[in-house]
Amino acid sequence: MTSGRDKVFGFVKKEYDTDPEYLWEGDFDTAVFRHKDTKKWFGIIMQVKRSTLGIEGEGTADVLNVKCDPLLVDILVQKQGFMRAYHMNKRLWISILPDEVTDFAEVCSLIDQSYKLTDKKPKTKSSKGK
């Protein structure tokens, strides 16, 4: 069976041609996903102690953080596999436990939303001279 982490890696590679980046020396459990042009993060996946997250069980769990609409965060945290962002802005980011979410398409949709929310903003025309 494919892990949630592997599914996330596969989706991000297929959809955005982006490989995980391991930014911290010796830490191969924490990877970020960035836009190729701006290098802005649209996601981070890490292993966190289950006890730190306040969830049952021993050991660690994979946690995917993505940027999210604040109104959607309030709805998602009511569902299994979602919680307020671990180690990020809890209003603008959400933590997903990819191995606990039953509908992986929902995870993909949230990654896509994060990609769009963190993309560079379109330039607007200057209002000078009007």
DSSP file (Angstrom, degrees, kcal/mol; ACC not computed):
  #  RESIDUE AA STRUCTURE BP1 BP2  ACC     N-H-->O    O-->H-N    N-H-->O    O-->H-N    TCO  KAPPA ALPHA  PHI   PSI    X-CA   Y-CA   Z-CA
    1    1 A M              0   0    0      0, 0.0     2,-0.3     0, 0.0     0, 0.0   0.000 360.0 360.0 360.0 135.6    0.0    0.0    0.0
    2    2 A T        -     0   0    0      1,-0.1     2,-0.0     2,-0.0     0, 0.0  -0.577 360.0-124.1 -78.4 134.6    1.3    3.5   -0.9
    3    3 A S     >  -     0   0    0     -2,-0.3     4,-2.1     1,-0.1     5,-0.1  -0.322  19.1-114.8 -74.1 160.4    1.8    5.9    2.0
    4    4 A G  H  > S+     0   0    0      1,-0.2     4,-2.5     2,-0.2     5,-0.2   0.872 118.1  56.4 -59.9 -37.9    0.2    9.3    2.1
    5    5 A R  H  > S+     0   0    0      1,-0.2     4,-2.6     2,-0.2    -1,-0.2   0.927 107.5  47.2 -60.2 -46.4    3.6   10.8    1.9
    6    6 A D  H  > S+     0   0    0      1,-0.2     4,-2.5     2,-0.2    -1,-0.2   0.872 110.8  52.0 -64.9 -37.0    4.4    8.9   -1.3
    7    7 A K  H  X S+     0   0    0     -4,-2.1     4,-2.6     2,-0.2    -1,-0.2   0.911 110.0  49.2 -64.6 -41.6    1.0   10.0   -2.8
    8    8 A V  H  X S+     0   0    0     -4,-2.5     4,-2.7     2,-0.2     5,-0.3   0.944 111.7  48.5 -61.9 -48.3    1.8   13.6   -2.0
    9    9 A F  H  X S+     0   0    0     -4,-2.6     4,-2.2     1,-0.2    -2,-0.2   0.918 113.0  48.5 -57.6 -44.5    5.2   13.4   -3.6
   10   10 A G  H  X S+     0   0    0     -4,-2.5     4,-2.5     2,-0.2    -1,-0.2   0.906 112.3  47.7 -63.6 -43.2    3.7   11.7   -6.7
   11   11 A F  H  X S+     0   0    0     -4,-2.6     4,-3.2     2,-0.2     5,-0.3   0.937 112.6  48.0 -63.6 -47.1    0.9   14.3   -7.0
   12   12 A V  H  X S+     0   0    0     -4,-2.7     4,-2.1     1,-0.2     6,-1.2   0.881 113.8  47.8 -64.0 -38.3    3.3   17.3   -6.6
   13   13 A K  H  X S+     0   0    0     -4,-2.2     4,-1.4    -5,-0.3    -1,-0.2   0.937 117.3  41.7 -66.3 -46.4    5.8   15.8   -9.2
   14   14 A K  H  < S+     0   0    0     -4,-2.5    -2,-0.2    -5,-0.2    -3,-0.2   0.925 122.6  37.9 -67.5 -45.5    3.0   15.1  -11.7
   15   15 A E  H  < S+     0   0    0     -4,-3.2    -3,-0.2    -5,-0.2    -2,-0.2   0.873 136.8  13.1 -78.1 -38.9    1.1   18.3  -11.3
   16   16 A Y  H  < S-     0   0    0     -4,-2.1    -3,-0.2    -5,-0.3    -2,-0.2   0.359  91.2-122.4-122.8   2.6    3.8   20.9  -10.8
   17   17 A D     <  +     0   0    0     -4,-1.4     2,-0.4    -5,-0.3    -4,-0.2   0.903  65.5 144.3  51.3  44.7    7.0   19.0  -11.8
   18   18 A T        -     0   0    0     -6,-1.2    -1,-0.2    -9,-0.1    -2,-0.2  -0.948  39.0-154.9-118.9 131.4    8.4   19.8   -8.4
   19   19 A D        -     0   0    0     -2,-0.4    15,-0.3    -3,-0.1     2,-0.1  -0.724  34.0 -96.1 -97.7 152.6   10.6   17.5   -6.3
   20   20 A P        -     0   0    0      0, 0.0     2,-0.5     0, 0.0    13,-0.2  -0.420  36.5-143.9 -65.3 143.5   10.7   17.7   -2.5
   21   21 A E  B     -A   32   0A   0     11,-2.4    11,-2.5    -2,-0.1     2,-0.8  -0.943   2.7-151.5-112.5 131.3   13.6   19.8   -1.2
   22   22 A Y        +     0   0    0     -2,-0.5     9,-0.2     9,-0.2     4,-0.1  -0.874  20.8 172.8-103.2 103.4   15.4   18.7    2.0
   23   23 A L        +     0   0    0     -2,-0.8     2,-0.6     7,-0.3    -1,-0.1   0.663  54.0  73.6 -90.0 -18.6   16.6   22.0    3.5
   24   24 A W  S >  S-     0   0    0      3,-0.4     3,-2.4     6,-0.3     6,-0.1  -0.875  88.6-113.1-107.7 121.5   18.0   20.9    6.8
   25   25 A E  T 3  S+     0   0    0     -2,-0.6     3,-0.1     1,-0.3    -2,-0.1  -0.206  98.9   5.0 -53.9 127.3   21.2   18.9    6.9
   26   26 A G  T 3  S+     0   0    0      1,-0.2     2,-0.8    -4,-0.1    -1,-0.3   0.367 100.7 113.5  81.1  -4.9   20.7   15.3    8.0
   27   27 A D    <   +     0   0    0     -3,-2.4    -3,-0.4     1,-0.1     3,-0.2  -0.852  27.0 161.2-104.2 103.1   16.9   15.7    8.1
   28   28 A F        +     0   0    0     -2,-0.8    -1,-0.1     1,-0.2     3,-0.1   0.200  67.8  68.5-104.9  14.4   15.3   13.5    5.5
   29   29 A D  S    S+     0   0    0      1,-0.1     2,-0.5    18,-0.1    -1,-0.2   0.545  91.0  66.3-102.7 -13.4   11.9   13.4    7.1
   30   30 A T        +     0   0    0     16,-0.2     2,-0.4    -3,-0.2    -6,-0.3  -0.947  61.5 166.1-116.5 121.2   11.1   17.1    6.4
   31   31 A A  E     - B   0  45A   0     14,-2.7    14,-3.0    -2,-0.5     2,-0.3  -0.981  19.6-150.5-134.7 145.4   10.7   18.3    2.9
   32   32 A V  E     -AB  21  44A   0    -11,-2.5   -11,-2.4    -2,-0.4     2,-0.5  -0.823   7.2-144.5-112.7 155.1    9.3   21.5    1.3
   33   33 A F  E     - B   0  43A   0     10,-2.9     9,-2.8    -2,-0.3    10,-1.2  -0.983  27.0-177.7-116.7 128.1    7.6   22.1   -2.0
   34   34 A R  E     - B   0  41A   0     -2,-0.5     7,-0.2   -15,-0.3     2,-0.2  -0.904  33.2-102.8-129.7 153.8    8.4   25.4   -3.7
   35   35 A H     >  -     0   0    0      5,-2.4     4,-1.3    -2,-0.3   -19,-0.0  -0.508  32.1-133.2 -65.7 140.0    7.5   27.4   -6.7
   36   36 A K  T  4 S+     0   0    0     -2,-0.2    -1,-0.1     2,-0.2   -18,-0.0   0.868  99.4  39.5 -67.0 -36.5   10.2   27.1   -9.3
   37   37 A D  T  4 S+     0   0    0      1,-0.1    -1,-0.1     3,-0.1    -2,-0.0   0.934 129.8  22.7 -83.5 -47.0   10.3   30.8  -10.1
   38   38 A T  T  4 S-     0   0    0      2,-0.1    -2,-0.2    82,-0.0    -1,-0.1   0.649  88.4-135.7 -96.1 -16.3    9.8   32.5   -6.7
   39   39 A K     <  +     0   0    0     -4,-1.3     2,-0.2     1,-0.3    -3,-0.1   0.589  51.0 152.1  67.9  11.7   11.0   29.7   -4.4
   40   40 A K        -     0   0    0     78,-0.1    -5,-2.4     1,-0.1    -1,-0.3  -0.522  48.6-113.4 -71.9 139.8    8.0   30.4   -2.2
   41   41 A W  E     +B   34   0A   0     -7,-0.2    -7,-0.3    -2,-0.2     3,-0.1  -0.479  34.3 174.4 -71.1 139.0    6.8   27.4   -0.3
   42   42 A F  E    S+     0   0A   0     -9,-2.8    25,-0.5     1,-0.4     2,-0.3   0.350  71.6   3.6-118.4  -2.0    3.4   26.0   -1.1
   43   43 A G  E     -BC  33  66A   0    -10,-1.2   -10,-2.9    23,-0.2    -1,-0.4  -0.954  51.9-161.6-172.2 156.9    3.8   23.0    1.2
   44   44 A I  E     -BC  32  65A   0     21,-1.7    21,-3.1    -2,-0.3     2,-0.4  -0.985   8.8-163.2-143.4 136.5    5.9   21.2    3.8
   45   45 A I  E     +BC  31  64A   0    -14,-3.0   -14,-2.7    -2,-0.3     2,-0.3  -0.975  21.1 158.0-121.5 136.7    5.8   17.6    4.9
   46   46 A M  E     - C   0  63A   0     17,-2.3    17,-3.0    -2,-0.4     2,-0.5  -0.957  41.2-111.5-149.7 163.3    7.4   16.4    8.1
   47   47 A Q  E     - C   0  62A   0     -2,-0.3     2,-0.4    15,-0.2    15,-0.2  -0.908  37.5-178.6-101.9 130.0    7.3   13.7   10.6
   48   48 A V  E     - C   0  61A   0     13,-2.3    13,-2.3    -2,-0.5     2,-0.1  -0.961  36.0 -97.8-129.3 143.1    6.0   14.8   14.0
   49   49 A K  E  >  - C   0  60A   0     -2,-0.4     4,-1.5    11,-0.2     3,-0.5  -0.374  29.1-133.9 -58.5 133.1    5.6   12.8   17.3
   50   50 A R  H  >>S+     0   0    0      9,-2.7     5,-2.4     1,-0.2     4,-0.8   0.880 106.9  56.3 -57.6 -38.6    2.0   11.8   17.6
   51   51 A S  H  45S+     0   0    0      8,-0.4     3,-0.5     1,-0.2    -1,-0.2   0.857 102.9  55.0 -63.7 -34.4    2.0   12.9   21.2
   52   52 A T  H  45S+     0   0    0     -3,-0.5    -1,-0.2     1,-0.2    -2,-0.2   0.855 109.7  47.1 -64.7 -35.1    3.2   16.4   20.1
   53   53 A L  H  <5S-     0   0    0     -4,-1.5    -1,-0.2    -3,-0.2    -2,-0.2   0.590 114.4-118.9 -82.0 -10.8    0.1   16.6   17.8
   54   54 A G  T  <5S+     0   0    0     -4,-0.8     2,-0.3    -3,-0.5    -3,-0.2   0.780  70.0 131.3  76.8  27.1   -2.2   15.4   20.6
   55   55 A I      < -     0   0    0     -5,-2.4    -1,-0.3    -6,-0.1    -2,-0.1  -0.848  60.2 -99.9-113.7 153.1   -3.2   12.3   18.6
   56   56 A E  S    S+     0   0    0     -2,-0.3     2,-0.1    -3,-0.1    -1,-0.1  -0.194  74.6  51.1 -68.0 155.7   -3.3    8.7   19.9
   57   57 A G  S    S-     0   0    0     -6,-0.0     2,-0.2    -7,-0.0    -2,-0.1  -0.154  77.5 -79.3 106.1 163.1   -0.6    6.2   19.3
   58   58 A E  S    S+     0   0    0     -8,-0.1     2,-0.1    -2,-0.1    -2,-0.0  -0.502  84.0  16.8 -92.7 163.9    3.1    5.8   19.5
   59   59 A G  S    S-     0   0    0     -2,-0.2    -9,-2.7   -10,-0.0    -8,-0.4  -0.404  94.7 -41.3  81.9-149.5    5.8    7.1   17.2
   60   60 A T  E     -C   49   0A   0    -11,-0.3     2,-0.3   -10,-0.1   -11,-0.2  -0.689  38.6-149.6-118.8 168.2    5.4    9.7   14.5
   61   61 A A  E     -C   48   0A   0    -13,-2.3   -13,-2.3    -2,-0.2     2,-0.3  -0.988  26.8-112.0-134.6 145.2    2.9   10.8   11.9
   62   62 A D  E     -C   47   0A   0     -2,-0.3     2,-0.4   -15,-0.2    37,-0.3  -0.629  34.7-166.5 -74.0 133.9    3.4   12.5    8.5
   63   63 A V  E     -C   46   0A   0    -17,-3.0   -17,-2.3    -2,-0.3     2,-0.5  -0.993   7.7-163.1-126.6 125.9    2.0   16.0    8.6
   64   64 A L  E     -CD  45  96A   0     32,-3.1    32,-2.8    -2,-0.4     2,-0.5  -0.947   7.1-161.0-108.0 121.9    1.5   18.1    5.4
   65   65 A N  E     +CD  44  95A   0    -21,-3.1   -21,-1.7    -2,-0.5     2,-0.3  -0.900  16.2 169.6-103.3 130.4    1.1   21.8    5.9
   66   66 A V  E     -CD  43  94A   0     28,-2.0    28,-2.5    -2,-0.5     2,-0.2  -0.970  39.0-103.5-135.2 151.9   -0.5   23.8    3.1
   67   67 A K  E     + D   0  93A   0    -25,-0.5     2,-0.3    -2,-0.3    26,-0.3  -0.498  48.4 179.3 -72.4 144.4   -1.8   27.4    2.8
   68   68 A C        -     0   0    0     24,-3.4     5,-0.0    -2,-0.2    42,-0.0  -0.985  38.0 -89.9-149.9 152.1   -5.5   27.6    3.0
   69   69 A D    >>  -     0   0    0     -2,-0.3     4,-1.9     1,-0.1     3,-0.7  -0.481  40.9-129.7 -60.2 128.3   -8.5   30.0    3.0
   70   70 A P  H 3> S+     0   0    0      0, 0.0     4,-1.4     0, 0.0    -1,-0.1   0.833 106.9  53.3 -55.4 -35.3   -9.1   30.9    6.6
   71   71 A L  H 3> S+     0   0    0      1,-0.2     4,-0.9     2,-0.2    -2,-0.0   0.868 108.5  50.0 -67.9 -34.8  -12.8   30.1    6.3
   72   72 A L  H <> S+     0   0    0     -3,-0.7     4,-3.0     1,-0.2     3,-0.3   0.839 102.0  62.0 -71.4 -33.9  -12.0   26.7    5.0
   73   73 A V  H  X S+     0   0    0     -4,-1.9     4,-2.2     1,-0.2    -1,-0.2   0.937 101.1  53.2 -55.7 -47.4   -9.6   26.0    7.8
   74   74 A D  H  < S+     0   0    0     -4,-1.4    -1,-0.2     1,-0.2    -2,-0.2   0.817 114.0  42.3 -59.7 -31.9  -12.5   26.3   10.3
   75   75 A I  H >< S+     0   0    0     -4,-0.9     3,-1.4    -3,-0.3    -1,-0.2   0.911 112.4  52.1 -79.3 -46.1  -14.5   23.8    8.4
   76   76 A L  H >< S+     0   0    0     -4,-3.0     3,-2.5     1,-0.3     6,-0.2   0.845  96.6  65.9 -63.4 -36.0  -11.7   21.3    7.7
   77   77 A V  T 3< S+     0   0    0     -4,-2.2    -1,-0.3     1,-0.3    -2,-0.1   0.627  91.8  65.6 -66.2  -9.4  -10.6   21.0   11.3
   78   78 A Q  T <  S+     0   0    0     -3,-1.4    -1,-0.3    -5,-0.2     2,-0.2   0.592  93.7  78.4 -81.1 -11.4  -13.9   19.4   12.1
   79   79 A K  S X  S-     0   0    0     -3,-2.5     3,-1.4    -4,-0.2     2,-0.1  -0.659  93.4 -94.6-102.8 153.8  -13.0   16.4    9.9
   80   80 A Q  T 3  S+     0   0    0     -2,-0.2    22,-0.2     1,-0.2     3,-0.1  -0.402 108.4  25.9 -63.9 136.2  -10.7   13.5   10.6
   81   81 A G  T 3  S+     0   0    0      1,-0.2    16,-3.0    -2,-0.1     2,-0.4   0.464 102.8  95.7  91.7   2.3   -7.1   13.9    9.4
   82   82 A F  E <   +E   96   0A   0     -3,-1.4     2,-0.3    14,-0.2    -1,-0.2  -0.965  41.3 158.4-126.9 142.9   -7.1   17.7    9.5
   83   83 A M  E     -E   95   0A   0     12,-2.3    12,-2.8    -2,-0.4     3,-0.2  -0.976  50.2 -73.9-152.4 164.4   -5.9   20.1   12.3
   84   84 A R  E    S-E   94   0A   0     -2,-0.3    10,-0.2    10,-0.2     6,-0.1  -0.318  77.1 -73.9 -59.0 147.4   -4.8   23.7   12.7
   85   85 A A        -     0   0    0      8,-1.1     2,-0.6     5,-0.3     3,-0.4  -0.096  42.5-136.3 -54.5 132.1   -1.4   24.1   11.3
   86   86 A Y  S    S-     0   0    0      1,-0.2    -1,-0.1    -3,-0.2     3,-0.1  -0.804  86.1  -7.6 -86.0 124.0    1.5   22.6   13.3
   87   87 A H  S    S+     0   0    0     -2,-0.6     2,-0.3     1,-0.2    -1,-0.2   0.681 122.7  81.2  68.0  20.5    4.4   25.1   13.4
   88   88 A M  S    S-     0   0    0     -3,-0.4     2,-0.4     5,-0.1    -1,-0.2  -0.850 100.2 -58.0-141.2 176.3    2.8   27.5   11.0
   89   89 A N     >  -     0   0    0     -2,-0.3     4,-1.9     1,-0.2     3,-0.3  -0.476  46.8-152.4 -61.1 115.4    0.2   30.4   11.0
   90   90 A K  T  4 S+     0   0    0     -2,-0.4    -5,-0.3     1,-0.2    -1,-0.2   0.632  90.2  51.2 -72.0 -14.1   -2.9   28.6   12.3
   91   91 A R  T  4 S+     0   0    0     -7,-0.1    -1,-0.2     1,-0.1   -18,-0.2   0.804 120.8  29.8 -88.7 -32.5   -5.2   30.9   10.5
   92   92 A L  T  4 S+     0   0    0     -3,-0.3   -24,-3.4   -19,-0.1     2,-0.3   0.539 117.5  52.1-108.3  -9.4   -3.7   30.7    7.1
   93   93 A W  E  <  -D   67   0A   0     -4,-1.9    -8,-1.1   -26,-0.3     2,-0.4  -0.913  61.9-157.3-127.4 154.4   -2.3   27.2    7.0
   94   94 A I  E     -DE  66  84A   0    -28,-2.5   -28,-2.0    -2,-0.3     2,-0.5  -0.975  13.6-133.6-130.6 146.3   -3.7   23.8    7.8
   95   95 A S  E     -DE  65  83A   0    -12,-2.8   -12,-2.3    -2,-0.4     2,-0.4  -0.850  20.8-165.7 -98.6 134.3   -2.1   20.5    8.8
   96   96 A I  E     -DE  64  82A   0    -32,-2.8   -32,-3.1    -2,-0.5   -14,-0.2  -0.968  17.8-149.9-120.1 133.4   -3.2   17.4    7.0
   97   97 A L    >>  -     0   0    0    -16,-3.0     3,-2.6    -2,-0.4     4,-0.9  -0.827  17.2-166.3 -97.5  92.1   -2.4   13.9    8.1
   98   98 A P  T 34 S+     0   0    0      0, 0.0     3,-0.2     0, 0.0    -1,-0.2   0.745  82.9  56.2 -59.8 -25.0   -2.4   12.3    4.6
   99   99 A D  T 34 S+     0   0    0    -37,-0.3   -36,-0.1     1,-0.2   -18,-0.0   0.618 110.4  45.8 -79.4 -10.5   -2.5    8.7    6.0
  100  100 A E  T <4 S+     0   0    0     -3,-2.6     2,-0.5   -19,-0.2    -1,-0.2   0.501  88.2  94.7-108.9  -7.4   -5.7    9.5    7.9
  101  101 A V     <  -     0   0    0     -4,-0.9     3,-0.1    -3,-0.2   -20,-0.1  -0.760  58.5-159.4 -87.9 126.3   -7.7   11.4    5.2
  102  102 A T  S    S+     0   0    0     -2,-0.5     2,-0.8   -22,-0.2    -1,-0.1   0.787  80.2  57.0 -78.0 -27.1  -10.0    9.0    3.4
  103  103 A D    >>  -     0   0    0      1,-0.2     3,-1.4     2,-0.0     4,-0.9  -0.825  60.8-177.3-109.3  94.7  -10.4   11.1    0.2
  104  104 A F  H 3> S+     0   0    0     -2,-0.8     4,-2.3     1,-0.3     5,-0.2   0.768  80.1  69.3 -64.9 -23.8   -7.0   11.8   -1.3
  105  105 A A  H 3> S+     0   0    0      1,-0.2     4,-2.2     2,-0.2    -1,-0.3   0.850  95.9  54.8 -60.4 -32.7   -8.6   13.9   -4.0
  106  106 A E  H <> S+     0   0    0     -3,-1.4     4,-1.9     2,-0.2    -1,-0.2   0.892 106.2  50.5 -67.1 -39.2   -9.4   16.4   -1.2
  107  107 A V  H  X S+     0   0    0     -4,-0.9     4,-2.2     2,-0.2    -2,-0.2   0.931 110.5  49.8 -61.6 -45.7   -5.7   16.5   -0.2
  108  108 A C  H  X S+     0   0    0     -4,-2.3     4,-2.4     1,-0.2    -2,-0.2   0.897 108.6  52.5 -60.4 -41.6   -4.8   17.2   -3.9
  109  109 A S  H  X S+     0   0    0     -4,-2.2     4,-2.2     1,-0.2    -1,-0.2   0.882 109.9  48.6 -62.6 -38.7   -7.3   20.0   -4.1
  110  110 A L  H  X S+     0   0    0     -4,-1.9     4,-2.4     2,-0.2    -1,-0.2   0.860 109.7  51.4 -71.6 -35.5   -5.9   21.6   -1.0
  111  111 A I  H  X S+     0   0    0     -4,-2.2     4,-2.5     2,-0.2    -2,-0.2   0.929 110.9  49.5 -62.9 -43.5   -2.3   21.3   -2.4
  112  112 A D  H  X S+     0   0    0     -4,-2.4     4,-2.1     1,-0.2    -2,-0.2   0.908 110.2  49.9 -62.0 -42.7   -3.6   23.0   -5.6
  113  113 A Q  H  X S+     0   0    0     -4,-2.2     4,-2.7     1,-0.2    -1,-0.2   0.917 111.0  49.7 -61.8 -42.8   -5.2   25.8   -3.6
  114  114 A S  H  X S+     0   0    0     -4,-2.4     4,-1.9     1,-0.2    -2,-0.2   0.899 107.6  54.3 -63.1 -40.6   -2.0   26.3   -1.6
  115  115 A Y  H  < S+     0   0    0     -4,-2.5     4,-0.5     1,-0.2    -1,-0.2   0.919 113.1  42.7 -58.4 -44.3    0.0   26.4   -4.9
  116  116 A K  H >< S+     0   0    0     -4,-2.1     3,-0.7     1,-0.2    -2,-0.2   0.892 112.1  52.9 -70.9 -40.0   -2.3   29.2   -6.2
  117  117 A L  H 3< S+     0   0    0     -4,-2.7    -1,-0.2     1,-0.2    -2,-0.2   0.787 114.4  42.4 -67.0 -27.1   -2.4   31.1   -2.9
  118  118 A T  T 3< S+     0   0    0     -4,-1.9    -1,-0.2    -5,-0.2    -2,-0.2   0.447  90.3 110.3 -99.5  -1.7    1.4   31.2   -2.7
  119  119 A D  S <  S-     0   0    0     -3,-0.7    -3,-0.0    -4,-0.5    -4,-0.0  -0.317  85.3 -82.0 -69.8 157.2    2.0   32.0   -6.4
  120  120 A K        -     0   0    0      1,-0.1    -1,-0.1   -80,-0.1     3,-0.1  -0.293  51.5-109.2 -61.2 145.0    3.2   35.5   -7.3
  121  121 A K        -     0   0    0      1,-0.1    -1,-0.1    -3,-0.1     2,-0.1  -0.489  33.6-105.8 -76.2 141.8    0.5   38.1   -7.4
  122  122 A P        -     0   0    0      0, 0.0     2,-0.2     0, 0.0    -1,-0.1  -0.411  39.5-107.5 -66.1 143.5   -0.4   39.4  -10.8
  123  123 A K        -     0   0    0     -2,-0.1     2,-0.3    -3,-0.1    -3,-0.0  -0.481  33.1-146.8 -71.5 139.9    0.8   42.9  -11.5
  124  124 A T        -     0   0    0     -2,-0.2     2,-0.1    -3,-0.1     3,-0.1  -0.798  22.1-102.1-107.6 152.2   -1.9   45.6  -11.4
  125  125 A K        -     0   0    0     -2,-0.3     2,-0.1     1,-0.1    -1,-0.0  -0.451  42.6-107.2 -70.6 142.5   -1.9   48.7  -13.5
  126  126 A S        -     0   0    0     -2,-0.1    -1,-0.1     1,-0.1     0, 0.0  -0.424  14.7-145.0 -69.9 142.6   -0.9   51.9  -11.7
  127  127 A S    >   +     0   0    0     -2,-0.1     3,-1.2    -3,-0.1    -1,-0.1   0.434  61.6 121.1 -88.6   1.8   -3.6   54.3  -10.9
  128  128 A K  T 3   +     0   0    0      1,-0.2    -2,-0.0     2,-0.1     0, 0.0  -0.347  69.2  25.5 -65.2 144.6   -1.3   57.3  -11.5
  129  129 A G  T 3         0   0    0      1,-0.1    -1,-0.2    -2,-0.0    -2,-0.1   0.496 360.0 360.0  84.7   3.9   -2.3   59.7  -14.1
  130  130 A K    <         0   0    0     -3,-1.2    -2,-0.1     0, 0.0    -1,-0.1   0.464 360.0 360.0 -90.3 360.0   -6.0   59.0  -13.9
